[in-house]
């Protein structure tokens, strides 16, 4: 098993979402649902800001390609909240 880093946990959360058929992720999910998942499943405590920084880093480095996501595209809509499309390979 890979070393349990925050990035590893985020990858596992994203893989689970994609496996369940979710291809759209909202900023509130990154800040609220991901830290809740990290705590419940992995016992890791993450602040919402930490989760947001980790998500930004993952998008910049494109490390999501390691988990079967080809690209992450900003989803344009009329909401003030940010959304991203997860495009699978």
The 8 nearest C-alpha neighbors of each residue, nearest first, counted from 0:
[[1, 2, 3, 7, 4, 11, 8, 10],
 [2, 0, 3, 7, 4, 8, 6, 11],
 [1, 3, 4, 0, 7, 5, 8, 6],
 [4, 2, 7, 1, 8, 5, 6, 0],
 [5, 3, 7, 6, 2, 8, 1, 9],
 [4, 6, 8, 7, 9, 3, 53, 43],
 [7, 5, 9, 4, 8, 10, 53, 57],
 [6, 8, 4, 10, 5, 9, 3, 11],
 [7, 9, 11, 5, 10, 6, 12, 4],
 [8, 10, 6, 12, 11, 7, 13, 5],
 [11, 9, 7, 13, 8, 12, 14, 6],
 [10, 12, 8, 14, 9, 13, 15, 7],
 [13, 11, 9, 15, 10, 14, 8, 16],
 [12, 14, 16, 10, 15, 11, 9, 17],
 [15, 13, 11, 17, 16, 12, 18, 10],
 [14, 16, 18, 12, 13, 17, 11, 19],
 [17, 15, 13, 19, 21, 18, 14, 12],
 [16, 18, 21, 20, 14, 19, 15, 22],
 [19, 17, 15, 20, 16, 14, 21, 13],
 [20, 18, 16, 17, 21, 15, 14, 22],
 [21, 19, 17, 18, 22, 16, 15, 23],
 [22, 20, 17, 16, 23, 19, 18, 24],
 [21, 23, 85, 84, 17, 20, 24, 86],
 [22, 24, 84, 83, 21, 85, 82, 25],
 [25, 23, 83, 82, 84, 28, 22, 26],
 [26, 24, 82, 28, 27, 81, 83, 29],
 [25, 27, 29, 28, 81, 82, 30, 80],
 [28, 26, 30, 29, 25, 31, 32, 80],
 [29, 27, 32, 31, 25, 26, 30, 33],
 [28, 30, 26, 33, 27, 31, 32, 50],
 [29, 31, 47, 27, 28, 50, 51, 26],
 [32, 30, 28, 33, 34, 27, 29, 35],
 [31, 33, 28, 35, 34, 36, 29, 30],
 [32, 34, 36, 29, 35, 31, 37, 28],
 [35, 33, 37, 45, 36, 32, 31, 38],
 [36, 34, 32, 38, 33, 37, 39, 31],
 [35, 37, 33, 39, 34, 38, 40, 32],
 [38, 36, 34, 41, 43, 35, 40, 39],
 [37, 39, 42, 43, 35, 36, 44, 41],
 [40, 38, 36, 37, 42, 41, 35, 43],
 [39, 41, 37, 36, 38, 42, 43, 35],
 [40, 42, 37, 43, 38, 39, 36, 8],
 [43, 41, 38, 39, 40, 37, 44, 36],
 [44, 42, 38, 37, 41, 45, 39, 34],
 [43, 45, 38, 42, 37, 46, 34, 35],
 [46, 44, 34, 49, 43, 47, 50, 37],
 [45, 47, 49, 48, 50, 34, 44, 30],
 [46, 48, 30, 50, 49, 51, 31, 45],
 [49, 47, 51, 50, 46, 52, 30, 45],
 [48, 50, 46, 52, 47, 51, 53, 45],
 [49, 51, 53, 47, 48, 52, 30, 54],
 [52, 50, 48, 54, 53, 49, 30, 55],
 [53, 51, 55, 49, 54, 50, 56, 48],
 [52, 54, 50, 56, 51, 55, 57, 49],
 [55, 53, 57, 51, 52, 56, 50, 58],
 [54, 56, 52, 58, 57, 53, 51, 59],
 [57, 55, 59, 53, 58, 54, 60, 52],
 [56, 58, 54, 60, 62, 55, 59, 61],
 [57, 59, 61, 55, 56, 60, 54, 71],
 [60, 58, 56, 57, 61, 55, 62, 54],
 [59, 61, 57, 62, 58, 56, 63, 55],
 [62, 60, 58, 63, 59, 57, 64, 70],
 [61, 63, 64, 60, 57, 65, 58, 66],
 [64, 62, 65, 61, 66, 68, 57, 10],
 [65, 63, 68, 62, 66, 69, 67, 61],
 [64, 66, 63, 62, 67, 68, 61, 10],
 [67, 65, 64, 63, 68, 14, 10, 62],
 [68, 66, 64, 88, 65, 87, 69, 63],
 [67, 69, 87, 64, 88, 70, 86, 63],
 [70, 68, 88, 87, 64, 86, 67, 71],
 [71, 69, 86, 68, 85, 72, 64, 87],
 [70, 72, 85, 84, 86, 83, 73, 58],
 [73, 71, 84, 83, 74, 70, 85, 86],
 [72, 74, 83, 82, 75, 84, 71, 81],
 [75, 73, 83, 82, 84, 72, 76, 81],
 [74, 76, 73, 77, 82, 81, 78, 83],
 [75, 77, 78, 74, 82, 79, 81, 80],
 [76, 78, 79, 75, 80, 81, 74, 82],
 [79, 77, 80, 76, 81, 75, 82, 74],
 [80, 78, 81, 77, 76, 82, 26, 75],
 [79, 81, 78, 26, 82, 25, 27, 77],
 [82, 80, 26, 25, 79, 83, 78, 74],
 [83, 81, 25, 74, 24, 73, 26, 80],
 [82, 84, 73, 74, 24, 72, 23, 71],
 [85, 83, 23, 72, 22, 71, 74, 86],
 [84, 86, 22, 71, 23, 87, 70, 83],
 [87, 85, 70, 69, 68, 84, 71, 88],
 [86, 88, 68, 69, 67, 85, 70, 17],
 [87, 69, 68, 67, 86, 70, 64, 66]]
